[in-house]
């Protein structure tokens, strides 16, 4: 099971909490491959994560992928002060085929992460509906730029299930970049 996180030097502490909670509740960590997309992190940050995984007796695989969020997504608006959040858009290009589960670093996982495999579908993206655009901070931009109705729902991007095959087939990244 491919689990992705995006981290920078600010998110790395939260990543520790997310990893520990995930591993403590996972019935078989050998089934996990943890991918950490790093932008503006240090070698010490990576070493701390590796040591944490050893301490938690993690049996799966780990891979660190480095990217420059500021450069990669220079045309995009900052989101909560930077461009790190857009890193999740790179997942299908990294994984190429199969399903990816993206989790924000500030999440606490209180269930067996392997249970999420039950929610895989033939759609490009699976996410949890949150509320209507009418209530978002960015509502003026989103409603005017996308010409959406205020009662249109949006989702929490902190937990995503990405079907990379469909994502690539439907050129989702290209469509997002064209919009950005």
Short mmCIF file of the C-alpha atoms (twelve columns), coordinates in Angstrom:
data_MODEL
# 
_entry.id   MODEL 
# 
loop_
_atom_site.group_PDB 
_atom_site.id 
_atom_site.type_symbol 
_atom_site.label_atom_id 
_atom_site.label_alt_id 
_atom_site.label_comp_id 
_atom_site.label_asym_id 
_atom_site.label_seq_id 
_atom_site.Cartn_x 
_atom_site.Cartn_y 
_atom_site.Cartn_z 
_atom_site.pdbx_PDB_model_num 
ATOM 1   C CA . UNK A 1   0.000   0.000  0.000   1 
ATOM 2   C CA . UNK A 2   1.515   3.296  -1.127  1 
ATOM 3   C CA . UNK A 3   1.180   6.081  1.458   1 
ATOM 4   C CA . UNK A 4   2.357   9.581  0.503   1 
ATOM 5   C CA . UNK A 5   3.090   12.622 2.641   1 
ATOM 6   C CA . UNK A 6   4.423   16.075 1.657   1 
ATOM 7   C CA . UNK A 7   6.755   17.671 4.175   1 
ATOM 8   C CA . UNK A 8   8.880   20.735 4.606   1 
ATOM 9   C CA . UNK A 9   10.921  21.809 7.625   1 
ATOM 10  C CA . UNK A 10  7.755   23.085 9.326   1 
ATOM 11  C CA . UNK A 11  5.615   19.990 8.705   1 
ATOM 12  C CA . UNK A 12  8.230   17.452 9.760   1 
ATOM 13  C CA . UNK A 13  7.157   17.403 13.443  1 
ATOM 14  C CA . UNK A 14  3.565   16.771 12.473  1 
ATOM 15  C CA . UNK A 15  4.764   14.034 10.160  1 
ATOM 16  C CA . UNK A 16  6.232   12.256 13.186  1 
ATOM 17  C CA . UNK A 17  2.834   12.191 14.893  1 
ATOM 18  C CA . UNK A 18  1.109   11.000 11.715  1 
ATOM 19  C CA . UNK A 19  3.650   8.222  11.211  1 
ATOM 20  C CA . UNK A 20  3.544   6.991  14.810  1 
ATOM 21  C CA . UNK A 21  -0.253  6.961  14.917  1 
ATOM 22  C CA . UNK A 22  -0.402  5.157  11.570  1 
ATOM 23  C CA . UNK A 23  2.171   2.536  12.511  1 
ATOM 24  C CA . UNK A 24  0.717   1.897  15.987  1 
ATOM 25  C CA . UNK A 25  -2.672  1.112  14.430  1 
ATOM 26  C CA . UNK A 26  -1.515  -0.798 11.338  1 
ATOM 27  C CA . UNK A 27  -2.011  -4.569 11.476  1 
ATOM 28  C CA . UNK A 28  0.881   -5.283 9.080   1 
ATOM 29  C CA . UNK A 29  3.413   -2.504 8.400   1 
ATOM 30  C CA . UNK A 30  5.251   -4.766 5.965   1 
ATOM 31  C CA . UNK A 31  2.457   -4.007 3.469   1 
ATOM 32  C CA . UNK A 32  3.245   -0.280 3.555   1 
ATOM 33  C CA . UNK A 33  5.509   1.789  1.383   1 
ATOM 34  C CA . UNK A 34  5.828   5.289  2.783   1 
ATOM 35  C CA . UNK A 35  6.734   8.000  0.292   1 
ATOM 36  C CA . UNK A 36  7.766   11.366 1.708   1 
ATOM 37  C CA . UNK A 37  7.796   14.218 -0.789  1 
ATOM 38  C CA . UNK A 38  10.256  16.734 0.650   1 
ATOM 39  C CA . UNK A 39  10.591  20.392 -0.175  1 
ATOM 40  C CA . UNK A 40  12.892  22.603 1.863   1 
ATOM 41  C CA . UNK A 41  13.904  19.883 4.331   1 
ATOM 42  C CA . UNK A 42  17.335  19.113 5.720   1 
ATOM 43  C CA . UNK A 43  19.356  15.894 5.848   1 
ATOM 44  C CA . UNK A 44  18.772  15.987 9.621   1 
ATOM 45  C CA . UNK A 45  14.995  15.967 9.018   1 
ATOM 46  C CA . UNK A 46  15.317  12.832 6.884   1 
ATOM 47  C CA . UNK A 47  17.562  11.176 9.444   1 
ATOM 48  C CA . UNK A 48  15.072  11.939 12.227  1 
ATOM 49  C CA . UNK A 49  12.256  10.322 10.220  1 
ATOM 50  C CA . UNK A 50  14.400  7.255  9.524   1 
ATOM 51  C CA . UNK A 51  15.262  6.922  13.211  1 
ATOM 52  C CA . UNK A 52  11.593  7.241  14.153  1 
ATOM 53  C CA . UNK A 53  10.660  4.456  11.727  1 
ATOM 54  C CA . UNK A 54  13.363  2.220  13.200  1 
ATOM 55  C CA . UNK A 55  12.174  2.996  16.728  1 
ATOM 56  C CA . UNK A 56  8.595   2.127  15.729  1 
ATOM 57  C CA . UNK A 57  9.812   -1.169 14.199  1 
ATOM 58  C CA . UNK A 58  8.492   -0.284 10.755  1 
ATOM 59  C CA . UNK A 59  8.826   -3.300 8.447   1 
ATOM 60  C CA . UNK A 60  7.853   -1.727 5.110   1 
ATOM 61  C CA . UNK A 61  9.719   0.470  2.646   1 
ATOM 62  C CA . UNK A 62  10.420  4.190  2.755   1 
ATOM 63  C CA . UNK A 63  11.363  6.537  -0.035  1 
ATOM 64  C CA . UNK A 64  12.226  10.231 0.118   1 
ATOM 65  C CA . UNK A 65  11.542  12.256 -3.037  1 
ATOM 66  C CA . UNK A 66  12.879  15.798 -3.250  1 
ATOM 67  C CA . UNK A 67  11.255  18.624 -5.152  1 
ATOM 68  C CA . UNK A 68  11.268  22.406 -5.057  1 
ATOM 69  C CA . UNK A 69  7.640   23.393 -4.406  1 
ATOM 70  C CA . UNK A 70  8.319   27.076 -4.966  1 
ATOM 71  C CA . UNK A 71  9.870   26.431 -8.376  1 
ATOM 72  C CA . UNK A 72  7.625   23.547 -9.452  1 
ATOM 73  C CA . UNK A 73  4.412   25.476 -8.730  1 
ATOM 74  C CA . UNK A 74  5.586   29.058 -9.194  1 
ATOM 75  C CA . UNK A 75  2.446   30.040 -11.096 1 
ATOM 76  C CA . UNK A 76  0.123   28.863 -8.307  1 
ATOM 77  C CA . UNK A 77  -1.129  30.965 -5.414  1 
ATOM 78  C CA . UNK A 78  0.436   30.290 -2.037  1 
ATOM 79  C CA . UNK A 79  -1.684  28.025 0.115   1 
ATOM 80  C CA . UNK A 80  -1.330  28.669 3.847   1 
ATOM 81  C CA . UNK A 81  1.878   30.582 3.243   1 
ATOM 82  C CA . UNK A 82  3.672   28.371 0.720   1 
ATOM 83  C CA . UNK A 83  3.291   25.950 -2.184  1 
ATOM 84  C CA . UNK A 84  4.025   22.647 -0.403  1 
ATOM 85  C CA . UNK A 85  0.388   21.492 -0.589  1 
ATOM 86  C CA . UNK A 86  0.635   21.286 -4.378  1 
ATOM 87  C CA . UNK A 87  3.252   18.552 -4.054  1 
ATOM 88  C CA . UNK A 88  0.492   15.941 -3.876  1 
ATOM 89  C CA . UNK A 89  -0.190  16.683 -7.546  1 
ATOM 90  C CA . UNK A 90  3.135   15.011 -8.386  1 
ATOM 91  C CA . UNK A 91  2.116   11.634 -6.938  1 
ATOM 92  C CA . UNK A 92  0.835   10.019 -10.172 1 
ATOM 93  C CA . UNK A 93  4.045   10.982 -11.985 1 
ATOM 94  C CA . UNK A 94  6.063   9.325  -9.222  1 
ATOM 95  C CA . UNK A 95  3.996   6.167  -8.715  1 
ATOM 96  C CA . UNK A 96  3.036   5.838  -12.409 1 
ATOM 97  C CA . UNK A 97  0.485   3.046  -11.898 1 
ATOM 98  C CA . UNK A 98  -1.752  1.788  -9.110  1 
ATOM 99  C CA . UNK A 99  -3.331  3.527  -6.155  1 
ATOM 100 C CA . UNK A 100 -1.805  6.114  -3.865  1 
ATOM 101 C CA . UNK A 101 -3.083  7.259  -0.511  1 
ATOM 102 C CA . UNK A 102 -2.117  10.824 0.344   1 
ATOM 103 C CA . UNK A 103 -2.216  12.018 3.959   1 
ATOM 104 C CA . UNK A 104 -1.443  15.464 5.351   1 
ATOM 105 C CA . UNK A 105 1.302   15.582 7.970   1 
ATOM 106 C CA . UNK A 106 -1.046  17.010 10.601  1 
ATOM 107 C CA . UNK A 107 -3.291  13.954 10.689  1 
ATOM 108 C CA . UNK A 108 -3.717  11.450 13.510  1 
ATOM 109 C CA . UNK A 109 -4.666  7.993  12.282  1 
ATOM 110 C CA . UNK A 110 -6.857  6.047  14.692  1 
ATOM 111 C CA . UNK A 111 -7.656  3.079  12.452  1 
ATOM 112 C CA . UNK A 112 -5.794  0.406  10.568  1 
ATOM 113 C CA . UNK A 113 -4.607  2.287  7.476   1 
ATOM 114 C CA . UNK A 114 -4.898  -0.929 5.473   1 
ATOM 115 C CA . UNK A 115 -8.708  -0.594 5.784   1 
ATOM 116 C CA . UNK A 116 -8.568  2.342  3.345   1 
ATOM 117 C CA . UNK A 117 -7.900  -0.164 0.567   1 
ATOM 118 C CA . UNK A 118 -11.633 -0.954 0.754   1 
ATOM 119 C CA . UNK A 119 -12.373 2.480  -0.720  1 
ATOM 120 C CA . UNK A 120 -10.483 2.134  -4.000  1 
ATOM 121 C CA . UNK A 121 -12.605 2.897  -7.042  1 
ATOM 122 C CA . UNK A 122 -12.316 3.401  -10.776 1 
ATOM 123 C CA . UNK A 123 -12.397 7.199  -10.328 1 
ATOM 124 C CA . UNK A 124 -9.275  9.362  -10.588 1 
ATOM 125 C CA . UNK A 125 -9.709  10.715 -7.054  1 
ATOM 126 C CA . UNK A 126 -11.421 9.724  -3.854  1 
ATOM 127 C CA . UNK A 127 -11.889 12.274 -1.078  1 
ATOM 128 C CA . UNK A 128 -14.123 13.217 1.827   1 
ATOM 129 C CA . UNK A 129 -16.769 15.880 1.186   1 
ATOM 130 C CA . UNK A 130 -16.510 18.679 3.723   1 
ATOM 131 C CA . UNK A 131 -18.977 21.477 3.046   1 
ATOM 132 C CA . UNK A 132 -20.153 23.895 0.393   1 
ATOM 133 C CA . UNK A 133 -17.964 26.446 -1.417  1 
ATOM 134 C CA . UNK A 134 -20.155 29.177 0.045   1 
ATOM 135 C CA . UNK A 135 -18.348 28.667 3.378   1 
ATOM 136 C CA . UNK A 136 -14.725 28.624 2.188   1 
ATOM 137 C CA . UNK A 137 -12.201 31.360 2.850   1 
ATOM 138 C CA . UNK A 138 -11.354 31.484 -0.862  1 
ATOM 139 C CA . UNK A 139 -14.991 31.461 -1.995  1 
ATOM 140 C CA . UNK A 140 -14.808 34.637 -4.088  1 
ATOM 141 C CA . UNK A 141 -11.840 33.354 -6.076  1 
ATOM 142 C CA . UNK A 142 -13.234 29.831 -6.465  1 
ATOM 143 C CA . UNK A 143 -16.788 30.801 -7.328  1 
ATOM 144 C CA . UNK A 144 -15.809 33.530 -9.794  1 
ATOM 145 C CA . UNK A 145 -12.852 31.769 -11.423 1 
ATOM 146 C CA . UNK A 146 -14.546 28.369 -11.731 1 
ATOM 147 C CA . UNK A 147 -18.066 29.707 -12.186 1 
ATOM 148 C CA . UNK A 148 -19.374 27.280 -9.546  1 
ATOM 149 C CA . UNK A 149 -22.553 27.645 -7.580  1 
ATOM 150 C CA . UNK A 150 -22.149 28.442 -3.857  1 
ATOM 151 C CA . UNK A 151 -23.934 25.197 -2.901  1 
ATOM 152 C CA . UNK A 152 -21.336 23.094 -4.761  1 
ATOM 153 C CA . UNK A 153 -19.460 20.799 -2.367  1 
ATOM 154 C CA . UNK A 154 -15.726 20.669 -1.932  1 
ATOM 155 C CA . UNK A 155 -13.487 18.093 -0.287  1 
ATOM 156 C CA . UNK A 156 -10.742 17.876 2.296   1 
ATOM 157 C CA . UNK A 157 -7.481  17.415 0.413   1 
ATOM 158 C CA . UNK A 158 -5.738  16.067 3.522   1 
ATOM 159 C CA . UNK A 159 -6.863  12.514 2.760   1 
ATOM 160 C CA . UNK A 160 -6.893  11.501 -0.883  1 
ATOM 161 C CA . UNK A 161 -7.054  8.207  -2.719  1 
ATOM 162 C CA . UNK A 162 -5.528  8.658  -6.150  1 
ATOM 163 C CA . UNK A 163 -6.001  6.132  -8.924  1 
ATOM 164 C CA . UNK A 164 -2.871  7.023  -10.863 1 
ATOM 165 C CA . UNK A 165 -3.894  5.056  -13.948 1 
ATOM 166 C CA . UNK A 166 -7.113  7.047  -14.382 1 
ATOM 167 C CA . UNK A 167 -5.403  10.291 -13.304 1 
ATOM 168 C CA . UNK A 168 -2.838  9.951  -16.096 1 
ATOM 169 C CA . UNK A 169 -5.319  8.663  -18.689 1 
ATOM 170 C CA . UNK A 170 -7.568  11.691 -18.096 1 
ATOM 171 C CA . UNK A 171 -4.614  14.144 -18.035 1 
ATOM 172 C CA . UNK A 172 -5.660  15.500 -14.656 1 
ATOM 173 C CA . UNK A 173 -2.288  17.106 -13.866 1 
ATOM 174 C CA . UNK A 174 -2.156  18.894 -17.204 1 
ATOM 175 C CA . UNK A 175 -5.687  20.181 -16.675 1 
ATOM 176 C CA . UNK A 176 -4.810  21.439 -13.184 1 
ATOM 177 C CA . UNK A 177 -1.635  23.113 -14.411 1 
ATOM 178 C CA . UNK A 178 -3.551  24.789 -17.232 1 
ATOM 179 C CA . UNK A 179 -6.003  26.142 -14.684 1 
ATOM 180 C CA . UNK A 180 -3.335  27.137 -12.144 1 
# 
